[in-house]
Amino acid sequence: MSRVDFGAKPIMFPQPVLIVGTYDGNGVPNAMNAAWGITTDFREITISMSEHKTTKNFAVTGAFTVSMATEDQVIACDYVGIESADKVPDKFARAGFHATKSAYVNAPLIDELPMALECKVKSFNDGILIGEIVNVSADESVITDGKIDPKKLKPITFDPCNNAYIALGEKVGNAFKDGAALKA
Ligand SMILES: Cc1cc2nc3c(=O)[nH]c(=O)nc-3n(C[C@H](O)[C@H](O)[C@H](O)COP(=O)(O)O)c2cc1C
């Protein structure tokens, strides 16, 4: 192996493409793209977040949703990452998104994105948003035998080296199982 150094950079593979949904104080929905986020406990999600219209919104409502960006919605999902609702108040509608209020938190589910985490803000300090996951919901169209089916959901990942969105590939193993072949 001959390794090349890239220095100190926030690079991981795969990174998710999370679409963070919020309402402002008047109930106007917004969405933004966030690739630097991950679940950090059984009921917790952590997202590295700068100041945005989104952060102003959840400061008021105390809530947000996190939808998985999908192959079908790449253009809309990228758009909400390069436009701010501070400048374009109808950004959510311009993305072609339609909102349905979560039954659990004061934040919008996005009708065009079939799977989402519904979260309450636990804290937002030093650019780190921590949310409590109070529900996960998915449309029937992406469920097989009672489970969310990645083949139907078609979530995309973010490639931070090439600024690209990449589709998932094939199943290559069984978690918590295949490694048993090497156990003593
Ligand atoms: C691929 C991609 C990933 C992004 N990831 C993040 C992120 O993890 N954290 C963040 O604060 N902003 C991230 N952004 C930038 C925000 O999505 C962007 O500033 C957006 O316009 C904020 O929208 P708002 O002001 O309407 O809330 C990302 C943008 C793109 C395109």
The ligand as a Tripos MOL2 file, in Angstrom:
@<TRIPOS>MOLECULE
LIG
   31    33     1     0     0
SMALL
NO_CHARGES

@<TRIPOS>ATOM
      1 C1        -23.8070   18.8680   -0.3910 C.3       1 LIG1
      2 C2        -24.0490   19.9390    0.6440 C.ar      1 LIG1
      3 C3        -23.8140   19.6580    1.9870 C.ar      1 LIG1
      4 C4        -23.9970   20.6240    2.9580 C.ar      1 LIG1
      5 N1        -23.7650   20.2990    4.2660 N.ar      1 LIG1
      6 C5        -23.9270   21.2430    5.2360 C.ar      1 LIG1
      7 C6        -23.7210   20.8910    6.6080 C.ar      1 LIG1
      8 O1        -23.4700   19.7260    6.9610 O.2       1 LIG1
      9 N2        -23.8270   21.8840    7.5230 N.ar      1 LIG1
     10 C7        -24.1510   23.1850    7.1620 C.ar      1 LIG1
     11 O2        -24.2470   24.0440    8.0420 O.2       1 LIG1
     12 N3        -24.4100   23.5280    5.8710 N.ar      1 LIG1
     13 C8        -24.3180   22.5810    4.9090 C.ar      1 LIG1
     14 N4        -24.5780   22.9030    3.5970 N.ar      1 LIG1
     15 C9        -24.9450   24.2960    3.2530 C.3       1 LIG1
     16 C10       -26.4300   24.6410    3.5000 C.3       1 LIG1
     17 O3        -27.2910   23.6200    3.0010 O.3       1 LIG1
     18 C11       -26.7370   25.9850    2.8000 C.3       1 LIG1
     19 O4        -25.9740   27.0140    3.4020 O.3       1 LIG1
     20 C12       -28.2080   26.3690    2.7330 C.3       1 LIG1
     21 O5        -28.3370   27.3990    1.7990 O.3       1 LIG1
     22 C13       -28.8210   26.8240    4.0560 C.3       1 LIG1
     23 O6        -30.1790   27.0990    3.8140 O.3       1 LIG1
     24 P1        -31.0810   28.0500    4.7250 P.3       1 LIG1
     25 O7        -30.3370   29.3630    4.9540 O.co2     1 LIG1
     26 O8        -32.3510   28.2450    3.9250 O.co2     1 LIG1
     27 O9        -31.3400   27.3310    6.0090 O.co2     1 LIG1
     28 C14       -24.4270   21.9410    2.5980 C.ar      1 LIG1
     29 C15       -24.6880   22.2160    1.2590 C.ar      1 LIG1
     30 C16       -24.5110   21.2300    0.2890 C.ar      1 LIG1
     31 C17       -24.8060   21.5450   -1.1570 C.3       1 LIG1
@<TRIPOS>BOND
     1     1     2 1
     2     2     3 ar
     3     2    30 ar
     4     3     4 ar
     5     4     5 ar
     6     4    28 ar
     7     5     6 ar
     8     6     7 ar
     9     6    13 1
    10     7     8 2
    11     7     9 ar
    12     9    10 ar
    13    10    11 2
    14    10    12 ar
    15    12    13 ar
    16    13    14 ar
    17    14    15 1
    18    14    28 ar
    19    15    16 1
    20    16    17 1
    21    16    18 1
    22    18    19 1
    23    18    20 1
    24    20    21 1
    25    20    22 1
    26    22    23 1
    27    23    24 1
    28    24    25 2
    29    24    26 1
    30    24    27 1
    31    28    29 ar
    32    29    30 ar
    33    30    31 1
@<TRIPOS>SUBSTRUCTURE
     1 LIG1         1 GROUP 0 **** ****
